[in-house]
Amino acid sequence: MHYSAEILIKRQQVIDVINQLFIQTDNRNWLIVEKCFAAQVQMDMSSLSGREPEMLTPQEITARWDEGLRDLKAIHHQVGNFVVDVHGDDHAHAFCYGTAFHYKPLESGRNTRTFVGSYEFNLERGIDDVWRITSFWFDCKFVDGNADLM
């Protein structure tokens, strides 16, 4: 495949936003996480929650994640195998594999839970030249470890 320098730059910018999302989630830096999202985000975590996809604000997303992750001692997301398609100047779709590790020391020694799956994102580039996530979909392949970690 041959990509122009402009497309390669846009693709890397999209990947950078997604990486920031996961790095800052692991750091629980919710203000930076919120900046990765558009004002409204179509969230689909139905493969885990069973709930229908819904439109959420960045603040609603981070409030849920903060509540759900608060009791964990450590969180680690690892993403890769990015496939990014840029459409015009201001739209992109990204796919990647992802693994999330949750850690909470317990007397039982069953301290970890691992989520394995793939993510799909749609992003738009705003007038400020910043890419933001407009839709987020996680397809969970399996969960391993202590499913009752919380």
PyMOL commands that place a pseudoatom at each C-alpha (Angstrom):
pseudoatom trace, name=CA, resn=MET, resi=1, chain=A, elem=C, hetatm=0, pos=[0.000, 0.000, 0.000]
pseudoatom trace, name=CA, resn=HIS, resi=2, chain=A, elem=C, hetatm=0, pos=[1.126, 3.499, -0.752]
pseudoatom trace, name=CA, resn=TYR, resi=3, chain=A, elem=C, hetatm=0, pos=[0.032, 6.349, 1.484]
pseudoatom trace, name=CA, resn=SER, resi=4, chain=A, elem=C, hetatm=0, pos=[0.741, 10.026, 1.088]
pseudoatom trace, name=CA, resn=ALA, resi=5, chain=A, elem=C, hetatm=0, pos=[2.574, 11.820, 3.877]
pseudoatom trace, name=CA, resn=GLU, resi=6, chain=A, elem=C, hetatm=0, pos=[-0.656, 13.655, 4.711]
pseudoatom trace, name=CA, resn=ILE, resi=7, chain=A, elem=C, hetatm=0, pos=[-2.596, 10.391, 5.151]
pseudoatom trace, name=CA, resn=LEU, resi=8, chain=A, elem=C, hetatm=0, pos=[0.216, 8.875, 7.239]
pseudoatom trace, name=CA, resn=ILE, resi=9, chain=A, elem=C, hetatm=0, pos=[0.173, 11.905, 9.540]
pseudoatom trace, name=CA, resn=LYS, resi=10, chain=A, elem=C, hetatm=0, pos=[-3.610, 11.717, 9.955]
pseudoatom trace, name=CA, resn=ARG, resi=11, chain=A, elem=C, hetatm=0, pos=[-3.463, 7.973, 10.633]
pseudoatom trace, name=CA, resn=GLN, resi=12, chain=A, elem=C, hetatm=0, pos=[-0.821, 8.513, 13.324]
pseudoatom trace, name=CA, resn=GLN, resi=13, chain=A, elem=C, hetatm=0, pos=[-2.864, 11.314, 14.889]
pseudoatom trace, name=CA, resn=VAL, resi=14, chain=A, elem=C, hetatm=0, pos=[-5.859, 8.959, 15.125]
pseudoatom trace, name=CA, resn=ILE, resi=15, chain=A, elem=C, hetatm=0, pos=[-3.732, 6.221, 16.714]
pseudoatom trace, name=CA, resn=ASP, resi=16, chain=A, elem=C, hetatm=0, pos=[-2.284, 8.773, 19.152]
pseudoatom trace, name=CA, resn=VAL, resi=17, chain=A, elem=C, hetatm=0, pos=[-5.791, 9.724, 20.356]
pseudoatom trace, name=CA, resn=ILE, resi=18, chain=A, elem=C, hetatm=0, pos=[-6.714, 6.076, 20.920]
pseudoatom trace, name=CA, resn=ASN, resi=19, chain=A, elem=C, hetatm=0, pos=[-3.431, 5.385, 22.731]
pseudoatom trace, name=CA, resn=GLN, resi=20, chain=A, elem=C, hetatm=0, pos=[-3.998, 8.457, 24.922]
pseudoatom trace, name=CA, resn=LEU, resi=21, chain=A, elem=C, hetatm=0, pos=[-7.484, 7.209, 25.744]
pseudoatom trace, name=CA, resn=PHE, resi=22, chain=A, elem=C, hetatm=0, pos=[-6.139, 3.946, 27.119]
pseudoatom trace, name=CA, resn=ILE, resi=23, chain=A, elem=C, hetatm=0, pos=[-2.996, 5.319, 28.768]
pseudoatom trace, name=CA, resn=GLN, resi=24, chain=A, elem=C, hetatm=0, pos=[-4.936, 8.032, 30.581]
pseudoatom trace, name=CA, resn=THR, resi=25, chain=A, elem=C, hetatm=0, pos=[-7.678, 5.559, 31.558]
pseudoatom trace, name=CA, resn=ASP, resi=26, chain=A, elem=C, hetatm=0, pos=[-4.969, 3.412, 33.171]
pseudoatom trace, name=CA, resn=ASN, resi=27, chain=A, elem=C, hetatm=0, pos=[-3.721, 6.552, 34.948]
pseudoatom trace, name=CA, resn=ARG, resi=28, chain=A, elem=C, hetatm=0, pos=[-7.302, 7.531, 35.834]
pseudoatom trace, name=CA, resn=ASN, resi=29, chain=A, elem=C, hetatm=0, pos=[-6.636, 10.957, 34.401]
pseudoatom trace, name=CA, resn=TRP, resi=30, chain=A, elem=C, hetatm=0, pos=[-10.281, 11.547, 33.585]
pseudoatom trace, name=CA, resn=LEU, resi=31, chain=A, elem=C, hetatm=0, pos=[-9.886, 15.118, 32.329]
pseudoatom trace, name=CA, resn=ILE, resi=32, chain=A, elem=C, hetatm=0, pos=[-7.477, 13.993, 29.604]
pseudoatom trace, name=CA, resn=VAL, resi=33, chain=A, elem=C, hetatm=0, pos=[-9.699, 10.985, 28.806]
pseudoatom trace, name=CA, resn=GLU, resi=34, chain=A, elem=C, hetatm=0, pos=[-12.643, 13.343, 28.307]
pseudoatom trace, name=CA, resn=LYS, resi=35, chain=A, elem=C, hetatm=0, pos=[-10.600, 15.371, 25.791]
pseudoatom trace, name=CA, resn=CYS, resi=36, chain=A, elem=C, hetatm=0, pos=[-10.247, 12.239, 23.630]
pseudoatom trace, name=CA, resn=PHE, resi=37, chain=A, elem=C, hetatm=0, pos=[-14.017, 12.222, 23.068]
pseudoatom trace, name=CA, resn=ALA, resi=38, chain=A, elem=C, hetatm=0, pos=[-16.386, 14.392, 21.052]
pseudoatom trace, name=CA, resn=ALA, resi=39, chain=A, elem=C, hetatm=0, pos=[-19.253, 16.159, 22.850]
pseudoatom trace, name=CA, resn=GLN, resi=40, chain=A, elem=C, hetatm=0, pos=[-21.493, 13.115, 22.258]
pseudoatom trace, name=CA, resn=VAL, resi=41, chain=A, elem=C, hetatm=0, pos=[-20.221, 9.565, 21.850]
pseudoatom trace, name=CA, resn=GLN, resi=42, chain=A, elem=C, hetatm=0, pos=[-22.052, 6.479, 20.657]
pseudoatom trace, name=CA, resn=MET, resi=43, chain=A, elem=C, hetatm=0, pos=[-20.882, 3.886, 23.232]
pseudoatom trace, name=CA, resn=ASP, resi=44, chain=A, elem=C, hetatm=0, pos=[-21.366, 0.175, 22.649]
pseudoatom trace, name=CA, resn=MET, resi=45, chain=A, elem=C, hetatm=0, pos=[-20.125, -2.071, 25.433]
pseudoatom trace, name=CA, resn=SER, resi=46, chain=A, elem=C, hetatm=0, pos=[-23.006, -4.516, 24.931]
pseudoatom trace, name=CA, resn=SER, resi=47, chain=A, elem=C, hetatm=0, pos=[-20.673, -7.508, 24.592]
pseudoatom trace, name=CA, resn=LEU, resi=48, chain=A, elem=C, hetatm=0, pos=[-19.829, -7.004, 28.279]
pseudoatom trace, name=CA, resn=SER, resi=49, chain=A, elem=C, hetatm=0, pos=[-22.824, -5.261, 29.781]
pseudoatom trace, name=CA, resn=GLY, resi=50, chain=A, elem=C, hetatm=0, pos=[-25.710, -6.576, 27.701]
pseudoatom trace, name=CA, resn=ARG, resi=51, chain=A, elem=C, hetatm=0, pos=[-26.984, -2.975, 27.587]
pseudoatom trace, name=CA, resn=GLU, resi=52, chain=A, elem=C, hetatm=0, pos=[-27.984, -1.355, 24.341]
pseudoatom trace, name=CA, resn=PRO, resi=53, chain=A, elem=C, hetatm=0, pos=[-25.568, 1.177, 22.794]
pseudoatom trace, name=CA, resn=GLU, resi=54, chain=A, elem=C, hetatm=0, pos=[-26.190, 4.707, 23.988]
pseudoatom trace, name=CA, resn=MET, resi=55, chain=A, elem=C, hetatm=0, pos=[-25.174, 8.301, 23.391]
pseudoatom trace, name=CA, resn=LEU, resi=56, chain=A, elem=C, hetatm=0, pos=[-23.085, 9.640, 26.265]
pseudoatom trace, name=CA, resn=THR, resi=57, chain=A, elem=C, hetatm=0, pos=[-21.103, 12.753, 27.076]
pseudoatom trace, name=CA, resn=PRO, resi=58, chain=A, elem=C, hetatm=0, pos=[-17.414, 12.407, 27.909]
pseudoatom trace, name=CA, resn=GLN, resi=59, chain=A, elem=C, hetatm=0, pos=[-18.251, 13.231, 31.528]
pseudoatom trace, name=CA, resn=GLU, resi=60, chain=A, elem=C, hetatm=0, pos=[-20.842, 10.435, 31.699]
pseudoatom trace, name=CA, resn=ILE, resi=61, chain=A, elem=C, hetatm=0, pos=[-18.309, 7.973, 30.279]
pseudoatom trace, name=CA, resn=THR, resi=62, chain=A, elem=C, hetatm=0, pos=[-15.567, 8.881, 32.721]
pseudoatom trace, name=CA, resn=ALA, resi=63, chain=A, elem=C, hetatm=0, pos=[-17.957, 8.903, 35.678]
pseudoatom trace, name=CA, resn=ARG, resi=64, chain=A, elem=C, hetatm=0, pos=[-18.953, 5.322, 34.840]
pseudoatom trace, name=CA, resn=TRP, resi=65, chain=A, elem=C, hetatm=0, pos=[-15.374, 4.225, 34.292]
pseudoatom trace, name=CA, resn=ASP, resi=66, chain=A, elem=C, hetatm=0, pos=[-14.231, 5.911, 37.505]
pseudoatom trace, name=CA, resn=GLU, resi=67, chain=A, elem=C, hetatm=0, pos=[-16.941, 4.133, 39.482]
pseudoatom trace, name=CA, resn=GLY, resi=68, chain=A, elem=C, hetatm=0, pos=[-16.279, 0.762, 37.835]
pseudoatom trace, name=CA, resn=LEU, resi=69, chain=A, elem=C, hetatm=0, pos=[-12.502, 0.918, 38.200]
pseudoatom trace, name=CA, resn=ARG, resi=70, chain=A, elem=C, hetatm=0, pos=[-12.188, 2.738, 41.525]
pseudoatom trace, name=CA, resn=ASP, resi=71, chain=A, elem=C, hetatm=0, pos=[-11.549, -0.342, 43.687]
pseudoatom trace, name=CA, resn=LEU, resi=72, chain=A, elem=C, hetatm=0, pos=[-8.782, -1.702, 41.475]
pseudoatom trace, name=CA, resn=LYS, resi=73, chain=A, elem=C, hetatm=0, pos=[-5.170, -1.212, 42.489]
pseudoatom trace, name=CA, resn=ALA, resi=74, chain=A, elem=C, hetatm=0, pos=[-3.955, -1.237, 38.876]
pseudoatom trace, name=CA, resn=ILE, resi=75, chain=A, elem=C, hetatm=0, pos=[-5.351, -1.191, 35.344]
pseudoatom trace, name=CA, resn=HIS, resi=76, chain=A, elem=C, hetatm=0, pos=[-3.370, -1.902, 32.189]
pseudoatom trace, name=CA, resn=HIS, resi=77, chain=A, elem=C, hetatm=0, pos=[-4.645, -1.687, 28.616]
pseudoatom trace, name=CA, resn=GLN, resi=78, chain=A, elem=C, hetatm=0, pos=[-2.548, -2.968, 25.734]
pseudoatom trace, name=CA, resn=VAL, resi=79, chain=A, elem=C, hetatm=0, pos=[-3.739, -2.214, 22.193]
pseudoatom trace, name=CA, resn=GLY, resi=80, chain=A, elem=C, hetatm=0, pos=[-2.283, -2.927, 18.788]
pseudoatom trace, name=CA, resn=ASN, resi=81, chain=A, elem=C, hetatm=0, pos=[-2.792, -4.201, 15.266]
pseudoatom trace, name=CA, resn=PHE, resi=82, chain=A, elem=C, hetatm=0, pos=[-4.257, -0.841, 14.291]
pseudoatom trace, name=CA, resn=VAL, resi=83, chain=A, elem=C, hetatm=0, pos=[-6.121, -0.520, 11.022]
pseudoatom trace, name=CA, resn=VAL, resi=84, chain=A, elem=C, hetatm=0, pos=[-7.008, 3.109, 10.311]
pseudoatom trace, name=CA, resn=ASP, resi=85, chain=A, elem=C, hetatm=0, pos=[-9.000, 4.381, 7.360]
pseudoatom trace, name=CA, resn=VAL, resi=86, chain=A, elem=C, hetatm=0, pos=[-9.073, 8.133, 6.866]
pseudoatom trace, name=CA, resn=HIS, resi=87, chain=A, elem=C, hetatm=0, pos=[-12.043, 9.528, 4.951]
pseudoatom trace, name=CA, resn=GLY, resi=88, chain=A, elem=C, hetatm=0, pos=[-11.456, 12.999, 3.582]
pseudoatom trace, name=CA, resn=ASP, resi=89, chain=A, elem=C, hetatm=0, pos=[-9.975, 15.648, 5.831]
pseudoatom trace, name=CA, resn=ASP, resi=90, chain=A, elem=C, hetatm=0, pos=[-12.004, 15.099, 8.959]
pseudoatom trace, name=CA, resn=HIS, resi=91, chain=A, elem=C, hetatm=0, pos=[-13.370, 11.547, 9.372]
pseudoatom trace, name=CA, resn=ALA, resi=92, chain=A, elem=C, hetatm=0, pos=[-11.645, 8.301, 10.287]
pseudoatom trace, name=CA, resn=HIS, resi=93, chain=A, elem=C, hetatm=0, pos=[-12.444, 4.753, 11.341]
pseudoatom trace, name=CA, resn=ALA, resi=94, chain=A, elem=C, hetatm=0, pos=[-10.027, 2.728, 13.453]
pseudoatom trace, name=CA, resn=PHE, resi=95, chain=A, elem=C, hetatm=0, pos=[-9.889, -0.912, 14.501]
pseudoatom trace, name=CA, resn=CYS, resi=96, chain=A, elem=C, hetatm=0, pos=[-7.504, -2.491, 16.992]
pseudoatom trace, name=CA, resn=TYR, resi=97, chain=A, elem=C, hetatm=0, pos=[-7.082, -5.509, 19.219]
pseudoatom trace, name=CA, resn=GLY, resi=98, chain=A, elem=C, hetatm=0, pos=[-7.105, -4.844, 22.931]
pseudoatom trace, name=CA, resn=THR, resi=99, chain=A, elem=C, hetatm=0, pos=[-6.331, -6.562, 26.191]
pseudoatom trace, name=CA, resn=ALA, resi=100, chain=A, elem=C, hetatm=0, pos=[-7.194, -5.065, 29.574]
pseudoatom trace, name=CA, resn=PHE, resi=101, chain=A, elem=C, hetatm=0, pos=[-5.780, -6.324, 32.840]
pseudoatom trace, name=CA, resn=HIS, resi=102, chain=A, elem=C, hetatm=0, pos=[-7.412, -5.474, 36.158]
pseudoatom trace, name=CA, resn=TYR, resi=103, chain=A, elem=C, hetatm=0, pos=[-5.523, -6.069, 39.411]
pseudoatom trace, name=CA, resn=LYS, resi=104, chain=A, elem=C, hetatm=0, pos=[-6.795, -6.025, 42.976]
pseudoatom trace, name=CA, resn=PRO, resi=105, chain=A, elem=C, hetatm=0, pos=[-4.920, -7.869, 45.727]
pseudoatom trace, name=CA, resn=LEU, resi=106, chain=A, elem=C, hetatm=0, pos=[-7.226, -10.346, 47.470]
pseudoatom trace, name=CA, resn=GLU, resi=107, chain=A, elem=C, hetatm=0, pos=[-6.672, -12.855, 50.267]
pseudoatom trace, name=CA, resn=SER, resi=108, chain=A, elem=C, hetatm=0, pos=[-7.723, -15.645, 47.901]
pseudoatom trace, name=CA, resn=GLY, resi=109, chain=A, elem=C, hetatm=0, pos=[-4.819, -14.807, 45.585]
pseudoatom trace, name=CA, resn=ARG, resi=110, chain=A, elem=C, hetatm=0, pos=[-7.252, -14.518, 42.666]
pseudoatom trace, name=CA, resn=ASN, resi=111, chain=A, elem=C, hetatm=0, pos=[-6.065, -10.970, 42.017]
pseudoatom trace, name=CA, resn=THR, resi=112, chain=A, elem=C, hetatm=0, pos=[-6.529, -10.461, 38.289]
pseudoatom trace, name=CA, resn=ARG, resi=113, chain=A, elem=C, hetatm=0, pos=[-9.106, -10.345, 35.546]
pseudoatom trace, name=CA, resn=THR, resi=114, chain=A, elem=C, hetatm=0, pos=[-8.283, -10.090, 31.855]
pseudoatom trace, name=CA, resn=PHE, resi=115, chain=A, elem=C, hetatm=0, pos=[-10.505, -8.871, 29.035]
pseudoatom trace, name=CA, resn=VAL, resi=116, chain=A, elem=C, hetatm=0, pos=[-9.546, -9.742, 25.449]
pseudoatom trace, name=CA, resn=GLY, resi=117, chain=A, elem=C, hetatm=0, pos=[-11.289, -8.357, 22.401]
pseudoatom trace, name=CA, resn=SER, resi=118, chain=A, elem=C, hetatm=0, pos=[-11.266, -5.754, 19.698]
pseudoatom trace, name=CA, resn=TYR, resi=119, chain=A, elem=C, hetatm=0, pos=[-12.261, -2.113, 19.481]
pseudoatom trace, name=CA, resn=GLU, resi=120, chain=A, elem=C, hetatm=0, pos=[-13.717, -0.013, 16.707]
pseudoatom trace, name=CA, resn=PHE, resi=121, chain=A, elem=C, hetatm=0, pos=[-13.786, 3.767, 16.752]
pseudoatom trace, name=CA, resn=ASN, resi=122, chain=A, elem=C, hetatm=0, pos=[-15.092, 6.536, 14.563]
pseudoatom trace, name=CA, resn=LEU, resi=123, chain=A, elem=C, hetatm=0, pos=[-13.338, 9.859, 14.899]
pseudoatom trace, name=CA, resn=GLU, resi=124, chain=A, elem=C, hetatm=0, pos=[-13.839, 13.369, 13.593]
pseudoatom trace, name=CA, resn=ARG, resi=125, chain=A, elem=C, hetatm=0, pos=[-11.320, 16.159, 13.325]
pseudoatom trace, name=CA, resn=GLY, resi=126, chain=A, elem=C, hetatm=0, pos=[-12.664, 19.443, 14.635]
pseudoatom trace, name=CA, resn=ILE, resi=127, chain=A, elem=C, hetatm=0, pos=[-12.030, 22.983, 13.522]
pseudoatom trace, name=CA, resn=ASP, resi=128, chain=A, elem=C, hetatm=0, pos=[-9.270, 23.059, 16.172]
pseudoatom trace, name=CA, resn=ASP, resi=129, chain=A, elem=C, hetatm=0, pos=[-7.475, 20.341, 14.098]
pseudoatom trace, name=CA, resn=VAL, resi=130, chain=A, elem=C, hetatm=0, pos=[-7.873, 17.792, 16.942]
pseudoatom trace, name=CA, resn=TRP, resi=131, chain=A, elem=C, hetatm=0, pos=[-9.229, 14.279, 16.331]
pseudoatom trace, name=CA, resn=ARG, resi=132, chain=A, elem=C, hetatm=0, pos=[-11.917, 13.136, 18.786]
pseudoatom trace, name=CA, resn=ILE, resi=133, chain=A, elem=C, hetatm=0, pos=[-13.726, 9.838, 19.200]
pseudoatom trace, name=CA, resn=THR, resi=134, chain=A, elem=C, hetatm=0, pos=[-17.399, 9.945, 18.166]
pseudoatom trace, name=CA, resn=SER, resi=135, chain=A, elem=C, hetatm=0, pos=[-18.138, 6.234, 18.550]
pseudoatom trace, name=CA, resn=PHE, resi=136, chain=A, elem=C, hetatm=0, pos=[-16.570, 3.491, 20.667]
pseudoatom trace, name=CA, resn=TRP, resi=137, chain=A, elem=C, hetatm=0, pos=[-17.385, -0.196, 20.304]
pseudoatom trace, name=CA, resn=PHE, resi=138, chain=A, elem=C, hetatm=0, pos=[-15.796, -3.056, 22.260]
pseudoatom trace, name=CA, resn=ASP, resi=139, chain=A, elem=C, hetatm=0, pos=[-16.276, -6.627, 21.088]
pseudoatom trace, name=CA, resn=CYS, resi=140, chain=A, elem=C, hetatm=0, pos=[-15.282, -8.887, 23.975]
pseudoatom trace, name=CA, resn=LYS, resi=141, chain=A, elem=C, hetatm=0, pos=[-13.890, -12.226, 22.820]
pseudoatom trace, name=CA, resn=PHE, resi=142, chain=A, elem=C, hetatm=0, pos=[-13.410, -13.600, 26.348]
pseudoatom trace, name=CA, resn=VAL, resi=143, chain=A, elem=C, hetatm=0, pos=[-12.804, -12.748, 29.987]
pseudoatom trace, name=CA, resn=ASP, resi=144, chain=A, elem=C, hetatm=0, pos=[-10.279, -14.773, 31.987]
pseudoatom trace, name=CA, resn=GLY, resi=145, chain=A, elem=C, hetatm=0, pos=[-9.295, -14.828, 35.637]
pseudoatom trace, name=CA, resn=ASN, resi=146, chain=A, elem=C, hetatm=0, pos=[-11.428, -13.742, 38.553]
pseudoatom trace, name=CA, resn=ALA, resi=147, chain=A, elem=C, hetatm=0, pos=[-14.710, -12.601, 36.988]
pseudoatom trace, name=CA, resn=ASP, resi=148, chain=A, elem=C, hetatm=0, pos=[-15.858, -11.462, 40.449]
pseudoatom trace, name=CA, resn=LEU, resi=149, chain=A, elem=C, hetatm=0, pos=[-12.806, -9.270, 41.094]
pseudoatom trace, name=CA, resn=MET, resi=150, chain=A, elem=C, hetatm=0, pos=[-14.984, -6.359, 42.144]
for i in range(1, 150): cmd.bond("trace and resi %d" % i, "trace and resi %d" % (i + 1))
show_as sticks, trace
zoom trace
